[in-house]
């Protein structure tokens, strides 16, 4: 199954709610991805431009998009960014296929 890295930040209102009522959000995240047949591999908070990161596994892009759309529509996170991760083998395959694309830069 494909892997997905999500970067997120909580809104100030969400932080205020969490400060008043601390909550471990890993179980919520796990339930969201499991609802589409996926798996949560990790959930971390961080310093920097994003408040947290999750590593998910989902059956396909549509399943992961459904989870991201549902979470994003909830309004507690801004921004929410999801990146599809490729394995090294997938990237090597893409490099081999790229040889046959025949790309020509503009003006060349």
C-alpha positions as CSV (number, residue, x, y, z in Angstrom):
1,X,0.0,0.0,0.0
2,X,1.2,3.5,-0.7
3,X,2.6,5.7,2.1
4,X,1.6,9.3,2.8
5,X,3.2,12.0,4.8
6,X,0.9,14.6,6.2
7,X,2.1,17.9,7.6
8,X,-0.4,19.9,9.7
9,X,-0.8,22.9,12.0
10,X,-3.6,23.4,14.5
11,X,-5.6,26.7,14.4
12,X,-5.2,28.9,17.5
13,X,-8.8,27.8,18.5
14,X,-7.8,24.2,18.3
15,X,-4.7,24.8,20.5
16,X,-6.9,26.6,23.0
17,X,-9.3,23.6,23.1
18,X,-6.4,21.1,23.5
19,X,-4.8,23.2,26.3
20,X,-8.1,23.3,28.2
21,X,-8.8,19.6,27.6
22,X,-5.5,17.8,26.7
23,X,-6.2,14.9,24.3
24,X,-4.0,12.3,22.6
25,X,-5.0,12.7,19.0
26,X,-3.3,9.5,17.8
27,X,-6.3,7.3,18.3
28,X,-8.5,9.7,16.4
29,X,-6.0,9.7,13.5
30,X,-5.8,5.9,13.6
31,X,-9.6,5.6,13.4
32,X,-9.8,7.9,10.4
33,X,-7.3,5.9,8.3
34,X,-8.6,2.5,9.4
35,X,-12.0,3.6,8.2
36,X,-10.7,3.4,4.6
37,X,-8.6,0.2,5.2
38,X,-5.3,1.9,6.0
39,X,-2.9,2.1,8.8
40,X,-1.3,4.9,10.9
41,X,2.5,4.3,11.1
42,X,3.3,7.4,13.2
43,X,2.1,10.7,14.7
44,X,4.6,13.4,15.8
45,X,4.5,16.9,17.1
46,X,7.3,19.3,16.0
47,X,8.8,22.7,16.3
48,X,8.9,24.7,13.0
49,X,6.6,25.6,10.2
50,X,4.2,22.7,11.0
51,X,2.8,21.6,14.4
52,X,2.8,17.9,13.5
53,X,3.4,15.1,11.1
54,X,1.7,11.8,10.4
55,X,2.8,8.8,8.4
56,X,-0.1,6.9,6.9
57,X,-0.6,3.8,4.7
58,X,-3.7,3.7,2.6
59,X,-5.0,1.4,-0.1
60,X,-4.9,4.1,-2.8
61,X,-4.9,7.9,-3.5
62,X,-8.7,8.1,-3.4
63,X,-8.8,6.6,0.1
64,X,-6.2,8.9,1.4
65,X,-7.9,11.9,-0.3
66,X,-11.1,11.0,1.5
67,X,-9.4,11.0,4.9
68,X,-7.6,14.3,4.1
69,X,-10.8,15.9,2.8
70,X,-12.8,14.8,5.9
71,X,-10.1,16.1,8.3
72,X,-9.6,19.4,6.3
73,X,-13.3,20.0,6.3
74,X,-13.4,19.8,10.1
75,X,-11.7,23.2,10.4
76,X,-9.3,22.3,13.2
77,X,-6.2,22.2,11.0
78,X,-4.7,24.9,8.8
79,X,-2.7,24.1,6.7
80,X,-3.1,20.3,6.1
81,X,-0.7,19.0,3.4
82,X,-0.4,15.4,2.2
83,X,2.5,14.1,0.2
84,X,2.5,10.7,-1.6
85,X,5.8,8.9,-0.8
86,X,7.5,6.7,-3.3
87,X,9.8,3.8,-2.4
88,X,13.3,3.7,-3.8
89,X,12.3,0.9,-6.2
90,X,9.3,2.9,-7.5
91,X,11.6,5.9,-8.1
92,X,14.1,3.8,-9.9
93,X,11.3,2.4,-12.1
94,X,10.1,6.0,-12.8
95,X,13.7,7.0,-13.8
96,X,13.8,4.1,-16.3
97,X,10.4,5.1,-17.7
98,X,11.5,8.7,-17.9
99,X,14.2,7.7,-20.5
100,X,11.4,6.9,-22.9
101,X,9.3,10.1,-22.4
102,X,11.3,12.1,-25.0
103,X,11.0,15.4,-23.2
104,X,12.3,18.5,-25.1
105,X,12.9,21.8,-23.2
106,X,11.1,24.8,-24.6
107,X,13.2,26.4,-27.4
108,X,15.5,23.4,-27.7
